């Protein structure tokens, strides 16, 4: 289950081998949320530029990400694996 920002409890299907970023992308494809991101391969970081109401062209979002109520390094969501039944919560932290 994906909980993102303004409407907690949104649900998307998680399949084996997915990451948190894959699950967010699945929600984007389903039309649940709007997100634009890039991956800085040199630094190994995910940079989120637009997420469900947050938008910036110059400063990536600072996110709080929880996987089953455990904090996850938000810049590593492209590496954090998920399994069916996991609960993902994402929130943009105000600057």
QUINOR-V972887 format. One record per residue. N is the residue number from 1. RES is the residue in one letter. NEAR is the number of other C-alpha atoms within 8 Angstrom. D_FIRST is the distance of its C-alpha to the first C-alpha in Angstrom with 1 decimal. Layout:
N,RES,NEAR,D_FIRST
N,RES,NEAR,D_FIRST
//
This chain:
1,X,11,0.0
2,X,14,3.8
3,X,13,6.6
4,X,13,9.8
5,X,9,13.2
6,X,5,14.7
7,X,7,12.1
8,X,8,9.4
9,X,8,6.7
10,X,10,6.5
11,X,8,4.6
12,X,10,6.0
13,X,8,7.6
14,X,11,8.1
15,X,7,11.7
16,X,7,14.1
17,X,7,15.8
18,X,12,13.3
19,X,12,13.2
20,X,13,11.1
21,X,11,13.4
22,X,9,13.0
23,X,13,9.2
24,X,9,10.5
25,X,9,13.3
26,X,10,11.5
27,X,12,10.2
28,X,11,13.8
29,X,7,15.2
30,X,7,13.4
31,X,7,15.0
32,X,8,12.1
33,X,9,13.5
34,X,10,16.8
35,X,11,17.2
36,X,8,20.3
37,X,9,20.8
38,X,8,23.3
39,X,8,23.7
40,X,9,26.9
41,X,6,27.8
42,X,4,30.8
43,X,5,29.0
44,X,9,25.8
45,X,10,23.6
46,X,13,20.9
47,X,11,22.2
48,X,11,20.1
49,X,15,22.6
50,X,14,20.7
51,X,13,17.2
52,X,10,16.6
53,X,6,20.0
54,X,9,21.1
55,X,8,23.8
56,X,9,26.5
57,X,6,29.0
58,X,4,30.4
59,X,6,27.9
60,X,10,24.4
61,X,14,21.7
62,X,9,21.3
63,X,9,17.7
64,X,12,16.1
65,X,12,13.2
66,X,12,11.5
67,X,11,9.9
68,X,7,9.6
69,X,8,12.0
70,X,6,14.4
71,X,8,15.8
72,X,11,15.8
73,X,7,18.7
74,X,10,17.5
75,X,9,20.3
76,X,11,19.2
77,X,12,15.7
78,X,11,17.4
79,X,8,18.3
80,X,10,15.4
81,X,8,14.1
82,X,11,10.7
83,X,10,10.6
84,X,8,8.8
85,X,6,7.0
86,X,10,6.4
87,X,11,4.7
88,X,13,6.1
89,X,12,8.3
90,X,12,11.2
91,X,9,14.4
92,X,11,17.8
93,X,8,20.5
94,X,4,23.6
95,X,3,26.7
//
